[in-house]
């Protein structure tokens, strides 16, 4: 995995990258970490910084790792890893060793954050902001009805600064 510049992100279609390719959100350190698949999020510019927006339900096991860490990674994979990403999105790290089950190889980045050798693109991020979604904040109640309740709790929203970009 080699360090790249932020310009590399300018060549990517963020809608395809997150919404169709999916990503792994990983938090913790080399001694203890967890990863999960996400297809909700965004990339942008806020507070004069390159940022990502990440949505994590508090009941997800990865949430406790994000809460305990100052950093997390967002990583993106070639199509041949789609089954690995499906497993990381459907099995909990509480019950499943996702590294053993998927064959993904953890890599510790210089910051101490964890990504995976198979990633074609990894974003090493530092947490800047967190807010918890509230029912009263939904201006379109149909979204609340469609995506929450029996589907799970309301997400916590994290704004993270993209500090380093790596190419696999």
C-alpha positions as CSV (number, residue, x, y, z in Angstrom):
1,X,0.0,0.0,0.0
2,X,1.6,3.3,-1.0
3,X,0.8,6.8,0.1
4,X,-1.1,8.8,-2.6
5,X,-2.3,12.4,-2.8
6,X,-5.8,13.7,-2.2
7,X,-5.9,14.4,-6.0
8,X,-6.5,10.7,-6.4
9,X,-9.9,11.1,-4.8
10,X,-10.8,13.8,-7.4
11,X,-10.5,11.0,-10.0
12,X,-13.1,8.9,-8.2
13,X,-16.9,9.1,-8.5
14,X,-17.9,9.4,-4.8
15,X,-21.5,8.2,-5.6
16,X,-20.1,5.0,-7.2
17,X,-17.4,4.6,-4.7
18,X,-19.6,4.6,-1.6
19,X,-23.1,3.7,-3.0
20,X,-22.2,1.0,-5.4
21,X,-18.7,-0.3,-4.5
22,X,-19.4,-0.1,-0.8
23,X,-16.6,0.5,1.7
24,X,-15.2,-1.1,4.8
25,X,-15.2,1.2,7.9
26,X,-12.5,0.0,10.3
27,X,-11.6,1.3,13.7
28,X,-9.2,0.1,16.4
29,X,-5.6,-0.7,16.3
30,X,-3.5,-3.7,15.3
31,X,-4.1,-5.5,18.6
32,X,-7.9,-5.1,18.5
33,X,-10.1,-3.8,15.7
34,X,-13.4,-4.4,13.9
35,X,-14.6,-3.6,10.4
36,X,-18.0,-3.4,8.8
37,X,-19.4,-2.7,5.3
38,X,-21.2,0.5,4.7
39,X,-22.9,2.0,1.6
40,X,-24.1,5.2,3.2
41,X,-21.7,8.1,3.4
42,X,-20.2,11.0,1.5
43,X,-17.0,12.9,0.7
44,X,-16.7,16.6,0.7
45,X,-15.1,19.8,2.0
46,X,-16.0,21.2,5.4
47,X,-14.1,23.5,7.8
48,X,-11.5,23.9,5.0
49,X,-10.7,20.2,5.2
50,X,-11.2,17.2,3.0
51,X,-13.8,15.1,4.9
52,X,-16.0,12.1,4.8
53,X,-19.4,11.6,6.4
54,X,-19.9,8.2,8.0
55,X,-23.2,6.8,9.3
56,X,-23.0,4.1,12.0
57,X,-25.8,2.6,14.1
58,X,-24.9,2.4,17.8
59,X,-25.9,-1.2,18.0
60,X,-23.2,-2.2,15.5
61,X,-20.1,-3.8,17.0
62,X,-17.8,-1.4,15.0
63,X,-19.5,1.5,16.8
64,X,-17.7,0.8,20.1
65,X,-14.4,0.7,18.3
66,X,-15.1,4.0,16.6
67,X,-16.1,5.5,19.9
68,X,-12.9,4.4,21.5
69,X,-10.6,5.5,18.7
70,X,-9.6,8.9,17.3
71,X,-9.1,7.4,13.9
72,X,-10.8,5.2,11.4
73,X,-10.2,4.0,7.9
74,X,-12.6,3.9,4.9
75,X,-11.4,1.3,2.3
76,X,-12.6,0.4,-1.1
77,X,-12.0,-2.9,-3.0
78,X,-12.0,-4.4,-6.5
79,X,-15.1,-6.3,-7.5
80,X,-13.6,-9.7,-6.7
81,X,-13.8,-8.8,-3.0
82,X,-17.6,-8.3,-3.1
83,X,-18.3,-11.5,-1.2
84,X,-15.9,-10.5,1.6
85,X,-17.7,-7.1,1.9
86,X,-21.0,-8.9,2.0
87,X,-19.8,-11.0,4.9
88,X,-18.5,-8.0,6.7
89,X,-21.9,-6.3,6.3
90,X,-24.0,-9.3,7.4
91,X,-21.9,-10.9,10.2
92,X,-21.0,-9.3,13.5
93,X,-17.4,-9.2,14.7
94,X,-18.9,-10.2,18.1
95,X,-19.5,-13.6,16.7
96,X,-17.3,-14.0,13.7
97,X,-13.6,-13.5,13.0
98,X,-14.1,-11.5,9.8
99,X,-10.4,-11.6,9.0
100,X,-10.3,-15.4,9.0
101,X,-13.7,-15.7,7.3
102,X,-12.8,-13.3,4.4
103,X,-9.0,-13.8,4.0
104,X,-8.5,-10.0,4.2
105,X,-5.0,-9.2,5.5
106,X,-4.9,-6.3,8.0
107,X,-2.3,-3.6,7.5
108,X,-1.4,-1.1,10.1
109,X,-0.9,2.4,8.6
110,X,1.8,4.8,9.9
111,X,-0.9,6.5,12.0
112,X,-1.7,3.3,13.8
113,X,-5.1,2.9,12.0
114,X,-5.9,-0.4,10.4
115,X,-6.8,-1.1,6.7
116,X,-6.4,-4.2,4.5
117,X,-3.8,-5.1,2.0
118,X,-6.4,-6.0,-0.7
119,X,-7.9,-2.4,-0.6
120,X,-7.4,-0.5,-3.9
121,X,-8.0,2.7,-2.0
122,X,-7.8,3.5,1.8
123,X,-8.6,6.7,3.5
124,X,-6.9,7.3,6.8
125,X,-9.2,9.6,8.8
126,X,-9.3,11.5,12.1
127,X,-12.7,12.0,13.8
128,X,-13.8,15.7,14.0
129,X,-17.4,15.6,14.9
130,X,-20.2,13.3,16.0
131,X,-24.0,13.9,16.2
132,X,-26.8,11.4,16.9
133,X,-29.8,11.4,14.6
134,X,-33.0,12.4,16.3
135,X,-36.6,11.6,15.1
136,X,-37.5,15.3,15.3
137,X,-34.8,16.1,12.8
138,X,-36.5,14.1,10.0
139,X,-38.3,16.6,7.7
140,X,-39.5,13.7,5.5
141,X,-41.1,11.3,7.9
142,X,-41.3,8.6,5.2
143,X,-37.5,8.2,5.6
144,X,-37.8,7.5,9.2
145,X,-40.6,4.9,8.5
146,X,-38.6,3.3,5.7
147,X,-35.1,3.0,7.2
148,X,-35.6,2.8,10.9
149,X,-37.7,1.0,13.5
150,X,-37.6,-2.6,12.6
151,X,-34.4,-2.0,10.6
152,X,-32.5,-0.7,13.6
153,X,-31.8,2.4,15.6
154,X,-31.0,5.8,14.3
155,X,-27.4,6.4,13.1
156,X,-24.7,8.4,14.7
157,X,-23.1,10.7,12.1
158,X,-19.4,11.2,12.1
159,X,-17.5,13.8,10.2
160,X,-13.9,12.7,9.7
161,X,-10.9,14.5,8.2
162,X,-9.2,12.5,5.4
163,X,-5.6,12.9,6.5
164,X,-3.9,10.4,4.2
165,X,-4.8,8.5,1.1
166,X,-3.3,5.1,0.1
167,X,-3.4,3.1,-3.1
168,X,-3.3,-0.7,-2.9
